[in-house]
């Protein structure tokens, strides 16, 4: 996990938005923005946000698959291979 070294006030954000944007592009370290002395938001580069969203989506798919497995739904690897082979043979 990244250390949160970029802790700034909301007034700093207002007056240095372009500089923060450039720093995010260059270094990628997110900024924690405070309001009245308490953390209010985190600003990160869009590529970091997209990576996190993709990871969350993958983890959700894995969790759904695990739920199905625990409920006895699904097929074995051998059954899956047989289905794939049968599908390939019928498409030829």
Residue pairs with C-beta under 8 A, 6 or more apart in sequence:
2 29
2 30
4 30
4 32
5 29
6 23
6 29
6 30
6 31
6 32
7 31
7 32
7 34
7 39
8 16
8 20
8 31
8 32
8 33
8 34
9 33
9 34
9 35
10 33
10 34
10 35
10 40
12 33
13 20
13 31
13 33
13 43
20 31
20 43
23 29
23 31
24 30
24 31
24 43
24 44
24 45
25 45
28 44
28 45
28 47
28 48
30 42
30 43
30 44
30 45
30 48
31 42
31 43
31 44
32 39
32 41
32 42
33 39
33 40
33 41
33 42
33 43
34 40
65 74
68 74
75 83
